[in-house]
Amino acid sequence: MWHRIGRLVILTGLGCTPVFGSLNQATVGFEYDDNMFSSVESRQAGWVSRLFLSTGGRIVDRSTAAVEVQHRCGVRRYWQRAANTNRAGDVVANHLEIRGQWWPTTRLAWDWELDAKLKNVERVPGEESYLRGGGKVGLTRFLPRGVTATIDLREARDEARDSLMVDLRHRELGMELGWRRSRRLTAQAGIRRHALAYDRAVVLAAQDAGGWSTGAATQEDRLWEYAIGLRYYTRLLARFRYAYHHNSSNSYGYAYTAHRIQLTLARHLWRQVDSYLFMVFQLRDYIDTLTGPTPVEYRTQNEYEQALVVLRLHRQLSENYGLSYRYRSVRSGTVGTGQRYRQTVNSISFDMVM
Amino acid sequence: MDWNDNMVPVSNIALVLLTAGLVLAAGAENREVGALRREYRQLQERHTALNEQRDAVVGAANRLSARIDSLKASETDPESLHEELRASLVLVQRIVDIDNQLDTLQRQQDDVREKLRLAYDWEIGQLIQRIEAQPDEGLLAQLMVYQQERETLGTRPSAAEEELRYGGDMAINPGDGPDEIRQKMELMEDIAVRLRAEARATSKKLSRLEEEHRLRSRVSVFVDEIRLFDEHLSPGRVLVHGRDGSVSDRQGGESRPIDSPELSGSTGVGVVRGSRQVDRGGEIRRFDSGSSDIMLEIHKLRARQQEIRELEAVARDRAASFRAYLNEMLEGGG
């Protein structure tokens, strides 16, 4: 796999000259995490070093076509070791994206995207290693009055690098209607169908004895996603997205519905200080209530909740250097059983932007 | 699942797509300029044809008018007179229609000309960047051709330029008295003040655009960092058919053995565990062309700001010349 990724990097890297529009950033910092391993019961606080690099550029930048390469990598190094490990762990992630768009006419655009991501986790409970590769192709038709219609197809594979994960084949087909009033106000509404094939045996409900057993077939899910989005800018940049998910599965216990809200805000405050906010709220409700004389804690485990807030304040010190404070708060887990964890992370980082 | 084996065609398809994208992109370089030039030429041809049509209709109308005049004078054939008058009305209506079409065409031409100017500016900017990066005679020749073609389109003068052009015609005439010189001096000073105000407005607009560009690009990096470490992913449950009833609860981050007989299946022990979900169903990642639009606008505004500053300097210089001449005149007179 690596030599293939290498080929992509070489092929695109040869002509890669960052031009305007691209942003290269390096961030080095420390964070204090009050629940480093996302634990429900035994919280362990400690320090984590953090490095993040984002580089990219356009290798083709014409009035009718563009190709963009983005590479991101990051390392999180834990200062304290987790229980049952003799050394502190780390997380290393790499993500390469190549995407392009071509406008054969003024009313039509083809876009495509290739991406590969490797996340490698060593001795960090609560994190999982995997390798992912995917590709997407899409077609956009520009209609009168700023309306666009898009159809796209994406195929991706996940290779699990963790015993608790499974391999996954993911195919999605999406259709979206967009409306652009101006550069500053756009809205989208779309529907997507995801076909997910997991490399794990289906779970069968055992009606007589309660509980469940496994079958011979592998799990296949069909996820429908209905989403609306809004992007707006005056002095405040706002991106809002709401999605409703309906997942059906041939495996018992995996069908669910979910509501997901995502909000991103950015605003210049004063004197070279910018603020950024990222919020996610999701509520997932599993349709199959576990059968049998299930203990109370599992009866109420049908609902999973996630609330994430990330706030970042960035002060530009000079043209290329800046200082950031980042606050992250997470509440995640099952609703009603107390099987959820809270995590608050405060971090300071030094940023270099080119 | 033999993932590596399955990945071979996917990877090959990806390489083919990438290569195709690069080839197509390279071929698509100057199509916009070409298409706009063709459209502009077609509009010019239609304009010429409509003008010819209008001339013909006006000629016919003039001939008809002469005939109507003679019929009115003779008063012999009222029926023919009425008929010719009706025909005349039809011709007038046709002229009005053609004039409307000409107006519409003119607007379209102006629009396309402006787009063509922008397209040439874009291509010229790109060529300059490429030549700066790597000098090339072919590119230089192409740049000269583009610049010549761009010059034939002319520029749309701004209000300030018009104003200065009006003021620019002013010179010190031998017959000018102190009052005339003072008026000219004050006019040039007014122009300079207005240009400074325009420069301030441009500067404000520029800083707003730069702020927008900075926020747009940095918010993407901010979100990318969150996505890279999977911090945005939500939890969910996974049903595990454990063998020993002890499976690590990744959600809680610790081992949580569940071996109650109520959860047991027919062949082993059932376990519910939380798990961070795989990234899917997220926001559609769209190729961001808005960033280039903003940067292009920023470049244009910077050029415009420079131009205004130069015009302001000219106006101030001229006002100073008038003032010096006036002082000289007054001192000489005194």
Interface residues (C-beta under 8 A of the other chain):
Chain A: M1 R4 R7 L8 L11 T12 T17 V19 F20 G21 L23 Q25 T27 F37 S38 S39 V40 E41 S42 F52 S54 I59 V60 D61 R62 S63 T64 A65 A66 V67 E68 Q70 R72 C73 G74 R76 A83 V91 A93 H95 I98 R99 G100 Q101 W102 W103 P104 T106 D111 W112 E113 L114 K119 P125 G126 E127 E128 Y130 G133 G135 V137 D152 E155 R157 D158 E159 L164 M165 D167 L168 R169 H170 E172 G174 E176 R183 Q188 G190 R192 H194 L196 D199 A201 V203 L204 A206 A209 G210 G211 W212 S213 T214 L223 E225 G229 Y233 R235 L237 R239 R241 A243 H245 S251 Y252 G253 Y254 Y256 A258 R260 Q262 T264 A266 R267 H268 D274 Y276 F278 V280 Q282 R284 Y286 L290 G292 P293 T294 P295 Y298 Q301 Y304 Q306 L308 V310 R312 H314 R328 V330 S332 G333 T334 Q339 Y341 V353
Chain B: M1 W3 N4 N6 M7 V10 S11 I13 A14 L15 L17 L18 T19 G21 L22 L24 A25 A26 A28 E29 R31 E32 V33 A35 A119 W122 E123 Q126 Q129 A133 E211 E212 R214 L215 R216 S217 R218 V219 S220 V221 F222 V223 D224 E225 I226 R227 L228 F229 D230 E231 H232 S234 P235 G236 R237 V238 L239 H241 V247 S248 D249 R250 Q251 G252 G253 E254 S260 E262 L263 S264 G265 S266 T267 G268 G270 V272 R273 G274 S275 R276 V278 R280 G281 E283 I284 R285 R286 F287 S289 G290 S291 S292 D293 I294 M295
